[in-house]
Amino acid sequence: MKKKSFTMLLTALLTFSAMLSGCGNSNNEAAADPTTAPATGENTTKAAETEAPSEKPTEIKIMLPLNTTETPPDTIKAEVEKLTNTKLTYQFFPADTYEEKLNSSFATGSLPQVTYLKNQTTFIQMKEAIKDGQFWEIGPLLSEFPNLNKLKPEILNNTKVDGKLYSLYIGRPLARQGIIYRKDWADKLGLQPPANTDELLAMAKAFTEQDPDGNGKKDTTGIVDRNELTYGAFKTVSSWFGTPNTWGEVDGKLAPEFTFQQYTDTMDFFKKIREGGYMNQDFAATSKTDAVNMFTSGKAGLYIGGSMQDIDTLNKDLIKNFPDAVLDTHSMVADKDGKFAQWMIPGYNNVVLFPKTSVKDEAELKKILTFFDKMMTPEVANLMYWGIEGTHYTVEDGKAKPTDDKELIEREVKGYKDSVIGEAETNGMYLSLNVLPGRIHAEELVLENVKVGVPDPTAALDSTTYTEKGVELQQIITDATYKYIYGQIDKAGFDKEVETWKSRGGAQIIEEYNAVYKK
Amino acid sequence: MQEATAQPGSSPDLEPRVYKTSSELKKRLWRNKLLYVMLIPGVLYFLVFKYIPMYGMIIAFQDYKPYQGITGSDWVGMKHFSRLFTEPDFLNILMNTLILFGMNILIYFPIPIILALMLNEMRGNLFKRLFQTLFYLPHFMSWVIVVSISFVMVTMDGGIINELLAYFGFEKINFLLAPGWFRPMYILQVIWREAGWGTIIYLASIAAIDPGLYEAARMDGAGRLRQVWHITLPAIRGVIITLFILKIGSVLDLGFEHVYLLLNSMNREVAEIIDTYVYTAGLRQGQFSYSTAIGFFKSIVGLIMVVSVNKVSKKMGEEGVY
């Protein structure tokens, strides 16, 4: 008897749970990802299916990283919707944690129709999935859209996967790296901007030892750097030493940059600077925020890496503390043979992909591309990049001059600014009107940099092992580089780490890159 | 948790009743219908957020490709687990995790108890409240802020602690990069942020002690320390053991954020723990199956620990968590 009633109870429970899971399933689409913004997924697809060729606005869901603290209001969005005849749903996620958001949405199959990645690294990580056919190929369709067709072929080429184009790119100048330095300090000490790496060292030394801020205390330092080899000072200085950009050619074969003598020279350079106390001693543990704070609080005189265009924001915060401070930019630093070089990014900052899970058919894809085609008209591009004329910017000499209310731009425009496809040359938007002399100088240097630019030969190449393990393996080299600079290992120790890198998959990466490089 | 149903009778009310006919059961179900309705949200919560997601664990045995889904991905058996166990750094990472966990248990765990006892002995309600609030406020700061504050204090470039060391003629210490300083920094930050918060439950259970007991003890001439030792501590023993068992369950789960923020190229050999490894090797490269396998491993270790510690505590005559 006891058994029977127990079975009954069990049956009741089972029925109950079956009912529950039934409910669960029907709601799956909406409930799959509770963290995304209001789910309009069902509406969107329905609209796309039933839409008559009338002027009903296309509904598009867009996911993108947000580089400010607040989600922007709909001011700009409303205008864009009017101009492009769309109904847009933006899902902004903080850039700091965007990779995780991207991966988890991807894993649960809940990426929206338009998915912005975060940077080149996330793009490389996504390559495996792209090859798997999880995103729409857009290459063959591009010629149907007059504005999208203007995108630069050489940069599109850098974003191809297995020779096919899946993405639109957000353009960036090819080589924005250089030095931002305290011109007022240099003038006071009678120093010229460094013409070669020796003079760079001398400047860092002088900024540390000769009391450039004149307060009688030895409380300044030369270079401020952070825990980042690529976008910090290391890679930029390394390219001045003549190190190839990520990969270089030896006897017709590709080899990773850290196997080159110039890479070691750069490590020695930083070792000397750190040991002399000419840079922040904790740079291996310093975040970007802390590094920027050191610079804007007048403790350091040289900020290398990142982008020379950052001078605007650095200047803004620095003159709050030191009204007399003057900043300038500089980038042409020669190696010991007097040669100039500058590493280049592949010309894009980020790309946008169209997942097959949410874009159901080619007709829907074309509708979305129509939106992007309109985004590449000067009218829409200006709106998204600069904001509303008269409110967020004014036009002077055919250039955009942002309003002084930086907070307003930060709040209302910045979120959309980072999503504009192409660059001013292709989408026809206004160039910026610069007033800060250092910034004007930076714009000239960006063009100069390209003339001596060194591209990454693997930018358009694929290596399965790299996609799978590259990030993890790179960690070995990054750690070894810091340890060398801090004097914990010597050259032999560094070479040993390189061997570890090779044995754990690096050798395969070399092989795979060379196999496709020859073609 | 199956243990709970396998060992009925710990409390007579919970003993399953036997019904002669199914109609009697129906009647009873109907009579208590409101109770069952109240059960629904709880059951739903566990089903939707705890049990259904477990289904996803099977990707640990697959080469999971999101587009193909769980049904379409290839089965690979224990491949990801063997990759984890043969990883050259695995032993080191596991050791780092266990050492940090051991420090949590040995150094951090007693502190909230001691703090709670001390707070309880304080005279004057106002002061008591003030101190209690001061102690648990840090809990509301994120790890980013806690780590940034320590960075500013201990950096070699003008951090106050190093400046003081230099002023008194000592060598500056590279707290942030020296592998030897990672663990002390870690545990100090944990204590600073969490100790006050941890006292809340202990204080609540101390408040529930019958004041008559203290009165009687005082009559018998017991001093304050005696009272603490013979009344307060035994009274909260059950709570201490429960919290201890729960803590043991999170043995490999130290909280990713805190360690990740402290981690850098120079202290990786002592600072890389399972959680940070999952992040670099698994999530940042989109290796979902591998990450899930590691998560699976962590949960199993946690389960084993909880079950065994619970067994031990029951053997010793304590209540346990179930």
Interface residues (C-beta under 8 A of the other chain):
Chain A: M1 K2 K4 S5 F6 M8 L9 F16 S17 L20 S21 G24 E99 E100 N103 F106 A107 T108 G109 Q125 M126 E128 A129 D132 G133 Q134 D219 T221 N227 N280 Q281 D282 A284 A285 T286 S287 T289 D290 M294 K299 K356 T357 T467 E468 K469 G470 V471 E472 Q475 T478 D479 T481 Y482 K483 Y486 Q488 R504
Chain B: P16 V18 Y19 K20 S22 L25 V43 L44 L47 V48 I52 Y64 K65 P66 Y67 Q68 G69 P88 S148 F151 T155 M156 D157 G158 N174 L176 L177 N264 S265 M266 R268 T280 A281 L283 R284 Q285 G286 Q287 F288
